[in-house]
Amino acid sequence: MNFVAIDVETAHGKRWSICQIGLAIVENGEITKTISKLVQPPQNEYATVNMNIHGITPEMTMDARDFSEVWKEIH
């Protein structure tokens, strides 16, 4: 079984506020590679409740690339 599992964390309640993306590449039922990238959400704005859930803060993503740039790399 081959597939890619994708997980994202968001900075606030909007789906487009991705602040981290992770991928697990599975080949023949085994994880062969993992990728995790921090992403700067628009205006680098976060909701406290989201930071409490995933632990990612604006300071951690202030120098990160936006999603379109990160997606070009991992796509």
Buried (B, 14 or more C-beta within 10 A) or exposed (E): EEEEEEEBBBBBEEEEBBBBBBBBBBEEEEEEEEBEBBBBBEEBEBBEEBBEEEEBBBEBBEEBBBBEEBBEEEE
